[in-house]
Structures are given as C-alpha cells and as structure tokens.
C-alpha cells in the first residue's frame, strides 16, 4: 500500500484459462503424437528424447493422471477434453497447442498483442520457425511475429514496443525475464507454457545444467 502511494500504476482485470479450459474452448485434442515439439533437423535428438521419455513415463503417470481427472471437477467438460487430459505429457512444452491457441485468438478474439512465454532461446527459435510456416501465423499481412531476447537487433527490439499496422496482430515470443524487465503496453493476451529454465545438477557428469521446470503459482500470476 505504501509502495502504491509513491509509485502509481494501473492494474487490469485478468481472466485465466488453464489447460482444460483451452482444450474445451478451442476443441483441440491432445494425442501422444501431437505433443512432440519440433526442434528441426539440427536437433532431431531432442525430439527423439521427448518421444522416448513419453513412452517411458506414460505408464508411470497414466494412472495418477487418470485418477486426478476422475476426482477433479471436470464433470462440466466434454469427454474429448477429459480424454485429452488423460493423454497429457508434462514433459512437452506444447508447440502445437500454442500454435492452435494463437490461431484461435487471431480468428475469434478482439484486437491486441499476444505475449508468449517460453523457456529459452531454443524454444523461442523453434516455435518461431514453426509459426512462420503456418498459413495464417506466418502471413506478414496478418501477423507481426517477434522474438524477444537479449541478442536481438535494436531495430527489432523497437518493433516489440511499437503498435503494428491496423489489421496486423503482434505476437511476441519471450522468456519469463520479460515479466519484470519490459512492459509492452498493447498486450491483451498472454500464453504461458508454465515452465522456465532453472539451474539443476547433473549427477552423472557432476555439472550444473539449465533444465525446464514448472514455475510457481505466484510467478504465473505475475
């Protein structure tokens, strides 16, 4: 309260949609095959690792996820949504789902920029390549697709803060560093994969490493 007396600012009402809401609203269906994130030919090993991890963990998490779906308050959701939740792979970032959600926003939601939070530069680059190949999201007449990262050119940095031309939807791909380091005034929608890279420890190689981890609820609200 004391802070607000010295530094005035604005707050806006936020409506949060979780995974089950997005599946219900957009009609998207999760399968074991559309949750493998495409990192391109140069990182085929990363995609293969996802597929192997999914097969390995499916048996471990399937029963627990199914139990959660049963006891949770999903009775108001369609059978397709409940089926998708039982197939959900927590190791996936969800490139295909993000692509589908962005298409839904462009087609059916009011004007305004979209901010997409990813875990790091590899994910940002790979998702950007995938979106640029999409007939709608890759159309420069309809979408201004930008990647927010410290290594980007200053000319592209300015585009992040500028309002695009009428009829063009701005989509900014960024890491969670953008939560506190920058303010994009025309953002209306935020798509958050719910993960960020954190320092972990590789016991086999005895070295620290950065791995995607689930963010806290407090970080998600911010």
N, C-alpha and C positions, 0 to 999 in steps of 0.2 A: 504494500500500500504506500509506504514511504517512497519507494522507488518510482511509483507512478506519479507522485506529486512533483518530482523533479524532471522526469522523462516521460512526456506524454506520448501516447501512441494509440493505435487503433486495433481493435480485435474484431474478428468477423465470425459469425456462426459457422461451425464446421459439421458437416454430416459425414459420418464414417461408414464405409461399406466394407465388410470383411469378405473373405474368400467365398463363403457360402452365399452372400448377397450378390456378389459379382456373377457367380455361376447362374444364379436364379434370374437376375436381371438381363444378362446378355444371352443366356441359353447355351453358353459354352460348356462342352463336356470334356472332362479330363480322362485320358486313357494312358496306359503305360507307354505309348509311343509318342504322344504329342507333348510329353514333359521332358524330353531330352533336348537341352539347349544347344543350338547350332553355333559352334565357335569357328566354323570354317575348316578348310582342308589343313591349314597350318597347325591346328590344334585338335586333330581328329582324336588324339589320345585322350583329350579331356572329355569328349563326347562318349568315347568307349568306356571311360571310367564311370561316367554317370549311369550308363546302361548296366554295367556290372554291379554298381552299388545299388541300383534299383532292384535288380533280381535278388541280390543278397539280402537286402533289408526288407523286401516285400513280405517275406514270411515272418520276419521279426516284428514288423509294425502293423501288419494287416489286421490281426486280431484286436490289438489295442485300439487302432483307429476305428474299426467297426464297432467296438464297444462304446467308444466316445460318441460316434454318430447315433447310436441307439439311444443312449441316455440323455444326450444333449437335446435342446429344444428345437429340433429340425422338423417337427411334425407339420409345420406350415409350409415346408419346402417340397418341391416336386421330387418324384422318385429319381429323375435324371440327376438332380443336384445331389441327392444322397448317394447315388452310385458314384458320381464324380469324386465326392469326398472320400469314399472308401478306396479310390484309386490314387488319391493324392500322394505325391512323392515329396517329402520335406527337404530332400537334397537338391531339388530343382529350383532354379531361380524363377523360371516360368516365362521364357521369351515369347512363346506362342500365345499364352494367356494375356500377357501385356499387350501384344500386337492386337489381339481381339478386343481388349478393353479400349485401346486407343481408337480403333475403328468405330466402336460403339459411341464414344464421346464425339467424334467428328460428325457422325451421321445424325445423332439424336439429341445432343446436348447443346446448350447455349454457347455463344462465343466466349473465348477466353483461353489463355495459355495453359499448357499442361506441363507439370514438373514431374519427372520420373526419377525416383531414387534407385540407383543400382549399387552394387558392392564395390566396384572398382573399374579401372580403365579397360581391362579385358572385356568385362561385361558390357560396358558402355559402347565400346567399339563394335563388338559382335552384334549387339542389339541394333545399333545404328545401321550396320550393313544389311541386316535382315529387314528393317523397316524401309530402307531405301529401295529394296527390291519389290516392295509391296505396291500394287497398282494405285492405291489411294494414299497411303502414308508416304510413299516415295514420289508423289506428284508435287513438284515445287509450286504449282499454281494453287494448291490447296493446303500444303503443309510446309512450314519452315522448321526443319529438323536440325537441332543444335546439340552439341556435346559440350558440357561444362567441365573443364578440367584445367589444372594449373599450367599444363603445357600448350594450351590452345593459343592461337594467334590473337593479338589485341583487337584486330578488326572483327574477328568472330565473337570475342567477348562483348563487344558493344552491341552486337545483334541480340544478345541474350536479354538486354535491358530495354531495347527499342521495341516499340509496338509495331507488329507486322502490318502489311497492307490489308485493306478490307477483303474479307473472304478467305484469308490465309490463317490457318491455325498454327501457332507456335508451340513446338514440343521441345522441351529442354531435358536432356539426359544428364544426370549428375549423381555424385556420391552424397552420402549424408553430411559431408562437410558443408554443403550448400545450405543446410538447416540454419546455421548460425553465421556463416561468413558472407552470404549475399542475400539481397532482397529483390525479388522480381515482382514488380507491382501488379502486373496484369495476370498473374497466375490465378486460375479459378479451380483447376483440378490438380490433385496430387495422386500419383500412382506410386505406391511404396512396396517394394518386394519384401520388406520386413527383415532384411539382412544387411550386415555391414562387416567389413573385414576387420578382424581383431587379431592381436598377436597371440599365437598359440605356440606349443612346444612339440617338436618332432622328436619323440623318444628314440626312434631308430637311428636318426642321423645326429642326434644331440644338438639340434639347432633350432632357433626360434623361426617361426614362419607366420605369414598372414593367411588366415582362412576365414571364409564367410561364416558368420554366427548370427543367430537370431538377436535382434535388438530388443531392448526393454520396452514395456508399455509406455513408460514416461518419454522415452526417445521417440516413439511412434507418434505420441500426441503432439510433441513439439514440432 
